[in-house]
Amino acid sequence: MIQLNGQKVRLKQAVDTDEVDQLYYWKYEEKEQEAKKWNGPYIPEPFMTKKEFRESWLKENELFPHVPFSLLIIIDGKVTGYVSSYWVDRMTNWLETGIVIFDCDYWNGGYGSEAYKLWIDFLFSQTNLHRLGMSTWSGNTRMMKVAEKIGMREEARIRKARIVNDIYYDAIKMGMLREDWNSSNKILKLVEINESLKDQVIDFFTLHWGGSEMVLSSGIYDCSTLDGFLTQNDQNEIMGLITYKIKGIECEIISLDSVVEGKGTGSRLVKEVEKKAKQHKCKQVSVITTNDNLPALAFYQKRGFTIATILNQAVEKARKRKPSIPINGYNGIPIKDEIKLVKEIDPS
């Protein structure tokens, strides 16, 4: 029996009727059917009896020997959904993949991302397939973000090709090549920034931020001159970069960038700065972000940082020095305030 274990979810083959019946409940009997509003709502799905459904799941149905077409998603000991695959063109090894979590209590918190990554890693590691893809629609932004987070790229957008609730949406095709997967699963080199890397660091900040100047309430910084760490791939391209400033007993993170999210790069860089702070006998590590930056607020709080100060209208003041700071940020939220987060550390 195939079983894949993650930190939050478990993927496994269906081997008994009880598990399949749990899935049947979510797919046909549960009243709200929220998942169907997002998972291909434009595709008619024929009804199946419980007996037919059991037979379809419990029969031998493999992509390749010991590689099933689908696996159940188990969270907190319950069947909550499944990951799947189907051939678009068997002759050219064109395989599409999918995921659905029916229980909306698990739609946030990284459950879907972990389950989908386990599935994609399994398919690439157990087969010789050169690419894996997935299809969705532009209204399903959650699915698009999950696919992007595990390393898929948007490969095609067919405009206004889907109708949901009498509104046209784009059809979206995303995919990952084996070389992409191989590259993303390699451990990146971690290097402390030195003089020989300065030009590359400047180019990185120019590409991603338009320049290396950072204007915060704590000061004005040229990030290309700060101490820090970076990660590089096999081509020595910068994939993540962090800068910091030691200020007495405080170590302030000034910038943190990760080219591909969800690979642990940010966590690894923050840990290096925490080590450096301990070496300098600092008692806390701090970071300032903006009120719109919900991903950053979540990232740091998950890693032991707590909100210490909210500086109202601080970005308005910074914008006078640096007019290029956008008015609106994540999800269209107006960027106005700075939020300082702090993590206490033991310097001993």
Secondary structure, 3 states (H helix, E strand, C coil): CCEEECCCCEEECCCCHHHHHHHHHHHHHCCCCCHHHCCCCCCCCCCCCHHHHHHHHHCCCEEECCEECCEEEEECCEEEEEEEEEEEEHHHCEEEEEEEECCHHHCCCCHHHHHHHHHHHHHHHHCCCCEEEEEEECCCHHHHHHHHHCCCEEEEEEEEEEEECCEEEEEEEEEEEHHHHHHHCCCCEEEECCHHHHHHHHHHHHHHHCCCEEEECCEEEEHHHCEEEEEECCCCCEEEEEEEEEECCEEEEEEEEECCCCCCHHHHHHHHHHHHHHHCCCCEEEEEEECCCHHHHHHHHHCCCEEEEEECCHHHHHHHHCCCCCCECHHHCECCCEEEEEEECCCC
